[in-house]
Amino acid sequence: MSKEYIATADTIEDAKAEALAELGIDESDATIEILEEPGKKLFGSRKSAVVKVSTSTAKNAPDDDSQGSETNAKTDTKDAADQKEAEKASSKESNGLLSIEDLNDEQIDEIADVGIEYLTKLASYLSDSEIKIEEFEGDEGEIILDVTGEDVAVLIGRHGRTIDALQSVVSSMTTKKTGVRYPLAVDVEGYKHRRKQKVVEIARRAADRAKRTDRRVALKSMPAHERRIVHMTLKNHGSVTSASEGSGSHRYVVILPK
């Protein structure tokens, strides 16, 4: 059995982040389908991105459903893995992109250089100060491009939305030029890293409060990627669970005692 969620947002990355947050899964465990690309409509209106994210839950089936269920579960898992590999191969063949598994260090460095080139140009349109871009490897193998400088706060934006927009554009342009959809993350003076640590701490404190009082705790409204951080932080918590409530920009996470 599988679960799926269809999200609509201004960008594909925002829609994908919201769907992953709602399902409480990592991107590596998901099948992602872009139903509609964002863009401009007639008369200057905007067309939103629509993304469908689904995940298989066959591996969570009880072991005692029937005789030989463990074998069936293994077979289902293998079939799902084979299907996922086939989908990846088909996607690669249809969109002409190279596989990141086949890249060497020199090619990855070239991708980073292209990303830095585009990010430098985009940042120059938003800030007049001289900037420096440092390259790091993230915890999940992604390339992190961190912008530093004297007056770069404008590149962050409210709740980091300008950073997210820069990341979406830089990733798209880099993919188009290199032919590789390699994960690129844009940050400004470590804002995302600090914000992630803060959201993780907020989630843990809320979980302790929910456990102690045996009552639900509602957090302030958050963008999709921050709600996902909360869900992932508490995913394996023994005493509480989390869920999203509200709609639009007022969507928030509630922590519920088990």
BALOBA-1460 file (C-alpha; in Angstrom, 3 decimals):
// residues 258
<rec num="1" residu="m" x="0.000" y="0.000" z="0.000"/>
<rec num="2" residu="s" x="1.311" y="3.484" z="-0.760"/>
<rec num="3" residu="k" x="0.554" y="6.998" z="0.389"/>
<rec num="4" residu="e" x="0.706" y="10.037" z="-1.829"/>
<rec num="5" residu="y" x="0.331" y="13.784" z="-1.546"/>
<rec num="6" residu="i" x="-0.129" y="16.397" z="-4.273"/>
<rec num="7" residu="a" x="1.241" y="19.845" z="-3.444"/>
<rec num="8" residu="t" x="0.908" y="23.171" z="-5.229"/>
<rec num="9" residu="a" x="3.387" y="26.035" z="-4.761"/>
<rec num="10" residu="d" x="5.178" y="28.803" z="-6.595"/>
<rec num="11" residu="t" x="8.195" y="26.584" z="-7.313"/>
<rec num="12" residu="i" x="8.794" y="22.871" z="-7.772"/>
<rec num="13" residu="e" x="11.163" y="22.810" z="-4.784"/>
<rec num="14" residu="d" x="8.544" y="24.394" z="-2.481"/>
<rec num="15" residu="a" x="5.839" y="21.999" z="-3.670"/>
<rec num="16" residu="k" x="8.156" y="19.018" z="-3.249"/>
<rec num="17" residu="a" x="9.217" y="20.149" z="0.235"/>
<rec num="18" residu="e" x="5.585" y="20.532" z="1.334"/>
<rec num="19" residu="a" x="4.635" y="17.078" z="0.056"/>
<rec num="20" residu="l" x="7.651" y="15.433" z="1.740"/>
<rec num="21" residu="a" x="6.801" y="17.251" z="4.965"/>
<rec num="22" residu="e" x="3.200" y="16.066" z="4.885"/>
<rec num="23" residu="l" x="4.244" y="12.449" z="4.316"/>
<rec num="24" residu="g" x="7.083" y="12.712" z="6.834"/>
<rec num="25" residu="i" x="9.651" y="11.052" z="4.569"/>
<rec num="26" residu="d" x="13.032" y="11.768" z="3.028"/>
<rec num="27" residu="e" x="13.371" y="12.475" z="-0.674"/>
<rec num="28" residu="s" x="15.389" y="9.252" z="-1.045"/>
<rec num="29" residu="d" x="12.326" y="7.253" z="0.076"/>
<rec num="30" residu="a" x="9.913" y="9.005" z="-2.278"/>
<rec num="31" residu="t" x="8.746" y="8.795" z="-5.857"/>
<rec num="32" residu="i" x="8.358" y="12.330" z="-7.177"/>
<rec num="33" residu="e" x="6.315" y="13.260" z="-10.219"/>
<rec num="34" residu="i" x="6.128" y="16.804" z="-11.571"/>
<rec num="35" residu="l" x="2.552" y="17.204" z="-12.754"/>
<rec num="36" residu="e" x="2.863" y="20.802" z="-13.871"/>
<rec num="37" residu="e" x="5.813" y="23.141" z="-14.327"/>
<rec num="38" residu="p" x="5.571" y="26.706" z="-12.947"/>
<rec num="39" residu="g" x="5.593" y="29.575" z="-15.404"/>
<rec num="40" residu="k" x="3.807" y="32.564" z="-16.802"/>
<rec num="41" residu="k" x="0.288" y="32.559" z="-18.167"/>
<rec num="42" residu="l" x="-1.260" y="35.168" z="-20.384"/>
<rec num="43" residu="f" x="-1.646" y="38.730" z="-19.097"/>
<rec num="44" residu="g" x="1.206" y="38.336" z="-16.619"/>
<rec num="45" residu="s" x="-0.426" y="35.863" z="-14.200"/>
<rec num="46" residu="r" x="1.607" y="33.029" z="-12.717"/>
<rec num="47" residu="k" x="1.118" y="29.294" z="-13.133"/>
<rec num="48" residu="s" x="1.924" y="27.283" z="-9.997"/>
<rec num="49" residu="a" x="4.037" y="24.143" z="-9.815"/>
<rec num="50" residu="v" x="2.154" y="20.920" z="-9.049"/>
<rec num="51" residu="v" x="4.082" y="17.941" z="-7.667"/>
<rec num="52" residu="k" x="2.928" y="14.469" z="-6.619"/>
<rec num="53" residu="v" x="5.009" y="12.604" z="-4.026"/>
<rec num="54" residu="s" x="4.257" y="9.001" z="-3.144"/>
<rec num="55" residu="t" x="5.865" y="6.340" z="-0.976"/>
<rec num="56" residu="s" x="5.419" y="2.612" z="-0.551"/>
<rec num="57" residu="t" x="4.375" y="1.369" z="2.890"/>
<rec num="58" residu="a" x="4.459" y="-2.316" z="2.025"/>
<rec num="59" residu="k" x="7.505" y="-2.845" z="4.249"/>
<rec num="60" residu="n" x="5.447" y="-1.794" z="7.298"/>
<rec num="61" residu="a" x="2.911" y="-4.647" z="6.906"/>
<rec num="62" residu="p" x="2.514" y="-6.910" z="10.002"/>
<rec num="63" residu="d" x="4.592" y="-10.107" z="9.982"/>
<rec num="64" residu="d" x="1.695" y="-12.363" z="11.104"/>
<rec num="65" residu="d" x="-0.909" y="-11.453" z="8.469"/>
<rec num="66" residu="s" x="-0.540" y="-14.838" z="6.804"/>
<rec num="67" residu="q" x="1.897" y="-17.702" z="6.437"/>
<rec num="68" residu="g" x="4.856" y="-16.647" z="4.346"/>
<rec num="69" residu="s" x="4.125" y="-12.939" z="4.756"/>
<rec num="70" residu="e" x="7.799" y="-12.177" z="5.391"/>
<rec num="71" residu="t" x="8.683" y="-13.670" z="2.018"/>
<rec num="72" residu="n" x="5.905" y="-11.692" z="0.356"/>
<rec num="73" residu="a" x="7.104" y="-8.491" z="2.010"/>
<rec num="74" residu="k" x="10.621" y="-9.092" z="0.753"/>
<rec num="75" residu="t" x="9.280" y="-9.764" z="-2.732"/>
<rec num="76" residu="d" x="7.163" y="-6.602" z="-2.611"/>
<rec num="77" residu="t" x="10.180" y="-4.584" z="-1.444"/>
<rec num="78" residu="k" x="12.320" y="-5.996" z="-4.252"/>
<rec num="79" residu="d" x="9.589" y="-5.316" z="-6.807"/>
<rec num="80" residu="a" x="9.241" y="-1.748" z="-5.531"/>
<rec num="81" residu="a" x="13.008" y="-1.246" z="-5.730"/>
<rec num="82" residu="d" x="13.108" y="-2.683" z="-9.251"/>
<rec num="83" residu="q" x="10.233" y="-0.434" z="-10.273"/>
<rec num="84" residu="k" x="11.971" y="2.601" z="-8.792"/>
<rec num="85" residu="e" x="15.175" y="1.789" z="-10.662"/>
<rec num="86" residu="a" x="13.211" y="1.349" z="-13.870"/>
<rec num="87" residu="e" x="11.504" y="4.698" z="-13.331"/>
<rec num="88" residu="k" x="14.865" y="6.361" z="-12.735"/>
<rec num="89" residu="a" x="16.308" y="4.813" z="-15.874"/>
<rec num="90" residu="s" x="13.263" y="5.815" z="-17.889"/>
<rec num="91" residu="s" x="13.403" y="9.363" z="-16.539"/>
<rec num="92" residu="k" x="17.097" y="9.622" z="-17.330"/>
<rec num="93" residu="e" x="16.524" y="8.367" z="-20.853"/>
<rec num="94" residu="s" x="13.596" y="10.676" z="-21.506"/>
<rec num="95" residu="n" x="15.076" y="13.920" z="-20.191"/>
<rec num="96" residu="g" x="18.620" y="13.344" z="-21.388"/>
<rec num="97" residu="l" x="20.190" y="13.895" z="-17.941"/>
<rec num="98" residu="l" x="23.308" y="12.088" z="-16.793"/>
<rec num="99" residu="s" x="23.308" y="9.875" z="-13.705"/>
<rec num="100" residu="i" x="25.047" y="11.388" z="-10.671"/>
<rec num="101" residu="e" x="26.296" y="7.917" z="-9.685"/>
<rec num="102" residu="d" x="28.613" y="7.959" z="-12.713"/>
<rec num="103" residu="l" x="30.282" y="11.291" z="-11.909"/>
<rec num="104" residu="n" x="33.865" y="11.615" z="-10.712"/>
<rec num="105" residu="d" x="35.230" y="14.306" z="-8.382"/>
<rec num="106" residu="e" x="36.420" y="16.490" z="-11.254"/>
<rec num="107" residu="q" x="32.969" y="16.504" z="-12.849"/>
<rec num="108" residu="i" x="31.313" y="17.347" z="-9.524"/>
<rec num="109" residu="d" x="33.751" y="20.262" z="-9.118"/>
<rec num="110" residu="e" x="32.756" y="21.489" z="-12.576"/>
<rec num="111" residu="i" x="29.083" y="21.393" z="-11.586"/>
<rec num="112" residu="a" x="29.896" y="23.410" z="-8.457"/>
<rec num="113" residu="d" x="31.793" y="25.960" z="-10.563"/>
<rec num="114" residu="v" x="28.779" y="26.401" z="-12.852"/>
<rec num="115" residu="g" x="26.508" y="26.854" z="-9.831"/>
<rec num="116" residu="i" x="28.873" y="29.440" z="-8.337"/>
<rec num="117" residu="e" x="28.974" y="31.319" z="-11.652"/>
<rec num="118" residu="y" x="25.185" y="31.594" z="-11.851"/>
<rec num="119" residu="l" x="24.791" y="32.384" z="-8.156"/>
<rec num="120" residu="t" x="27.379" y="35.170" z="-8.401"/>
<rec num="121" residu="k" x="25.479" y="36.781" z="-11.276"/>
<rec num="122" residu="l" x="22.098" y="36.520" z="-9.557"/>
<rec num="123" residu="a" x="23.439" y="37.844" z="-6.249"/>
<rec num="124" residu="s" x="24.965" y="40.857" z="-8.028"/>
<rec num="125" residu="y" x="21.479" y="41.899" z="-9.141"/>
<rec num="126" residu="l" x="20.255" y="41.960" z="-5.537"/>
<rec num="127" residu="s" x="23.265" y="43.279" z="-3.624"/>
<rec num="128" residu="d" x="25.892" y="45.879" z="-4.522"/>
<rec num="129" residu="s" x="28.423" y="44.604" z="-1.991"/>
<rec num="130" residu="e" x="31.312" y="42.351" z="-2.877"/>
<rec num="131" residu="i" x="30.474" y="38.748" z="-2.089"/>
<rec num="132" residu="k" x="32.368" y="35.513" z="-1.586"/>
<rec num="133" residu="i" x="30.932" y="32.058" z="-2.230"/>
<rec num="134" residu="e" x="32.313" y="29.093" z="-0.327"/>
<rec num="135" residu="e" x="31.630" y="25.508" z="-1.370"/>
<rec num="136" residu="f" x="30.876" y="22.730" z="1.119"/>
<rec num="137" residu="e" x="29.645" y="19.148" z="0.981"/>
<rec num="138" residu="g" x="26.402" y="18.622" z="2.889"/>
<rec num="139" residu="d" x="25.458" y="15.718" z="5.161"/>
<rec num="140" residu="e" x="23.530" y="14.053" z="2.325"/>
<rec num="141" residu="g" x="26.192" y="14.626" z="-0.347"/>
<rec num="142" residu="e" x="24.690" y="17.822" z="-1.731"/>
<rec num="143" residu="i" x="26.816" y="20.802" z="-2.777"/>
<rec num="144" residu="i" x="26.266" y="23.764" z="-0.451"/>
<rec num="145" residu="l" x="27.105" y="27.203" z="-1.858"/>
<rec num="146" residu="d" x="27.332" y="29.662" z="1.052"/>
<rec num="147" residu="v" x="27.341" y="33.387" z="0.234"/>
<rec num="148" residu="t" x="29.210" y="35.760" z="2.564"/>
<rec num="149" residu="g" x="29.827" y="39.503" z="2.429"/>
<rec num="150" residu="e" x="29.234" y="42.833" z="4.159"/>
<rec num="151" residu="d" x="25.643" y="43.433" z="3.057"/>
<rec num="152" residu="v" x="24.078" y="40.129" z="2.047"/>
<rec num="153" residu="a" x="21.044" y="40.049" z="4.368"/>
<rec num="154" residu="v" x="18.903" y="41.058" z="1.388"/>
<rec num="155" residu="l" x="19.700" y="37.667" z="-0.134"/>
<rec num="156" residu="i" x="17.985" y="35.883" z="2.766"/>
<rec num="157" residu="g" x="14.514" y="37.386" z="2.542"/>
<rec num="158" residu="r" x="11.565" y="36.830" z="4.871"/>
<rec num="159" residu="h" x="11.745" y="33.316" z="6.335"/>
<rec num="160" residu="g" x="14.554" y="32.554" z="3.873"/>
<rec num="161" residu="r" x="12.280" y="32.810" z="0.831"/>
<rec num="162" residu="t" x="14.829" y="34.697" z="-1.264"/>
<rec num="163" residu="i" x="17.396" y="31.977" z="-0.555"/>
<rec num="164" residu="d" x="14.884" y="29.350" z="-1.656"/>
<rec num="165" residu="a" x="14.210" y="31.272" z="-4.872"/>
<rec num="166" residu="l" x="17.940" y="31.613" z="-5.584"/>
<rec num="167" residu="q" x="18.431" y="27.904" z="-4.961"/>
<rec num="168" residu="s" x="15.604" y="26.958" z="-7.314"/>
<rec num="169" residu="v" x="16.910" y="29.173" z="-10.125"/>
<rec num="170" residu="v" x="20.580" y="28.221" z="-9.698"/>
<rec num="171" residu="s" x="19.732" y="24.506" z="-9.605"/>
<rec num="172" residu="s" x="17.584" y="24.773" z="-12.726"/>
<rec num="173" residu="m" x="20.178" y="26.748" z="-14.689"/>
<rec num="174" residu="t" x="23.031" y="24.459" z="-13.599"/>
<rec num="175" residu="t" x="21.067" y="21.361" z="-14.581"/>
<rec num="176" residu="k" x="20.305" y="22.820" z="-17.978"/>
<rec num="177" residu="k" x="23.951" y="23.693" z="-18.672"/>
<rec num="178" residu="t" x="25.628" y="20.546" z="-17.278"/>
<rec num="179" residu="g" x="22.986" y="17.946" z="-18.107"/>
<rec num="180" residu="v" x="23.133" y="16.664" z="-14.516"/>
<rec num="181" residu="r" x="20.471" y="17.234" z="-11.853"/>
<rec num="182" residu="y" x="22.942" y="17.308" z="-8.973"/>
<rec num="183" residu="p" x="21.610" y="18.499" z="-5.581"/>
<rec num="184" residu="l" x="22.670" y="22.122" z="-5.017"/>
<rec num="185" residu="a" x="21.842" y="24.068" z="-1.862"/>
<rec num="186" residu="v" x="22.220" y="27.836" z="-1.551"/>
<rec num="187" residu="d" x="22.855" y="29.455" z="1.832"/>
<rec num="188" residu="v" x="23.762" y="32.954" z="3.048"/>
<rec num="189" residu="e" x="26.258" y="33.221" z="5.905"/>
<rec num="190" residu="g" x="25.078" y="29.876" z="7.287"/>
<rec num="191" residu="y" x="21.471" y="31.066" z="7.730"/>
<rec num="192" residu="k" x="19.903" y="27.751" z="6.745"/>
<rec num="193" residu="h" x="22.228" y="25.759" z="8.996"/>
<rec num="194" residu="r" x="21.485" y="27.993" z="11.990"/>
<rec num="195" residu="r" x="17.763" y="28.015" z="11.254"/>
<rec num="196" residu="k" x="17.687" y="24.227" z="10.943"/>
<rec num="197" residu="q" x="19.377" y="23.840" z="14.320"/>
<rec num="198" residu="k" x="16.865" y="26.262" z="15.841"/>
<rec num="199" residu="v" x="13.864" y="24.424" z="14.351"/>
<rec num="200" residu="v" x="15.230" y="21.092" z="15.612"/>
<rec num="201" residu="e" x="15.578" y="22.567" z="19.104"/>
<rec num="202" residu="i" x="12.047" y="24.022" z="18.929"/>
<rec num="203" residu="a" x="10.693" y="20.594" z="17.943"/>
<rec num="204" residu="r" x="12.493" y="18.824" z="20.789"/>
<rec num="205" residu="r" x="11.359" y="21.341" z="23.416"/>
<rec num="206" residu="a" x="7.763" y="21.113" z="22.178"/>
<rec num="207" residu="a" x="7.955" y="17.311" z="22.313"/>
<rec num="208" residu="d" x="9.198" y="17.419" z="25.915"/>
<rec num="209" residu="r" x="6.350" y="19.776" z="26.816"/>
<rec num="210" residu="a" x="3.726" y="17.586" z="25.137"/>
<rec num="211" residu="k" x="5.068" y="14.521" z="26.930"/>
<rec num="212" residu="r" x="5.246" y="16.286" z="30.306"/>
<rec num="213" residu="t" x="1.762" y="17.842" z="30.166"/>
<rec num="214" residu="d" x="0.114" y="15.058" z="28.121"/>
<rec num="215" residu="r" x="-1.430" y="17.775" z="25.941"/>
<rec num="216" residu="r" x="-0.977" y="18.818" z="22.323"/>
<rec num="217" residu="v" x="1.439" y="21.630" z="21.583"/>
<rec num="218" residu="a" x="0.956" y="23.851" z="18.522"/>
<rec num="219" residu="l" x="3.962" y="25.567" z="16.954"/>
<rec num="220" residu="k" x="3.914" y="28.850" z="15.041"/>
<rec num="221" residu="s" x="3.246" y="28.708" z="11.313"/>
<rec num="222" residu="m" x="6.256" y="27.561" z="9.282"/>
<rec num="223" residu="p" x="7.167" y="27.138" z="5.597"/>
<rec num="224" residu="a" x="6.996" y="23.603" z="4.215"/>
<rec num="225" residu="h" x="10.697" y="22.766" z="4.505"/>
<rec num="226" residu="e" x="10.759" y="23.781" z="8.197"/>
<rec num="227" residu="r" x="7.650" y="21.722" z="8.962"/>
<rec num="228" residu="r" x="9.472" y="18.807" z="7.342"/>
<rec num="229" residu="i" x="12.427" y="19.339" z="9.696"/>
<rec num="230" residu="v" x="10.032" y="19.076" z="12.663"/>
<rec num="231" residu="h" x="8.403" y="15.911" z="11.302"/>
<rec num="232" residu="m" x="11.777" y="14.263" z="10.612"/>
<rec num="233" residu="t" x="13.152" y="15.268" z="14.032"/>
<rec num="234" residu="l" x="10.234" y="13.603" z="15.821"/>
<rec num="235" residu="k" x="9.720" y="10.743" z="13.367"/>
<rec num="236" residu="n" x="11.146" y="8.086" z="15.701"/>
<rec num="237" residu="h" x="10.211" y="9.755" z="18.984"/>
<rec num="238" residu="g" x="8.803" y="7.249" z="21.442"/>
<rec num="239" residu="s" x="6.310" y="9.496" z="23.228"/>
<rec num="240" residu="v" x="4.916" y="11.956" z="20.671"/>
<rec num="241" residu="t" x="3.887" y="12.261" z="17.055"/>
<rec num="242" residu="s" x="3.497" y="15.293" z="14.792"/>
<rec num="243" residu="a" x="0.998" y="16.501" z="12.201"/>
<rec num="244" residu="s" x="0.430" y="19.604" z="10.077"/>
<rec num="245" residu="e" x="-2.698" y="21.715" z="10.388"/>
<rec num="246" residu="g" x="-3.984" y="24.966" z="8.903"/>
<rec num="247" residu="s" x="-3.716" y="26.088" z="5.294"/>
<rec num="248" residu="g" x="-1.550" y="28.226" z="3.056"/>
<rec num="249" residu="s" x="0.913" y="30.519" z="4.807"/>
<rec num="250" residu="h" x="-0.818" y="29.760" z="8.142"/>
<rec num="251" residu="r" x="0.017" y="26.039" z="8.071"/>
<rec num="252" residu="y" x="1.704" y="24.864" z="11.264"/>
<rec num="253" residu="v" x="2.787" y="21.714" z="13.128"/>
<rec num="254" residu="v" x="1.129" y="20.261" z="16.218"/>
<rec num="255" residu="i" x="2.927" y="17.880" z="18.581"/>
<rec num="256" residu="l" x="0.633" y="15.190" z="19.971"/>
<rec num="257" residu="p" x="1.330" y="12.822" z="22.884"/>
<rec num="258" residu="k" x="0.922" y="9.137" z="21.993"/>
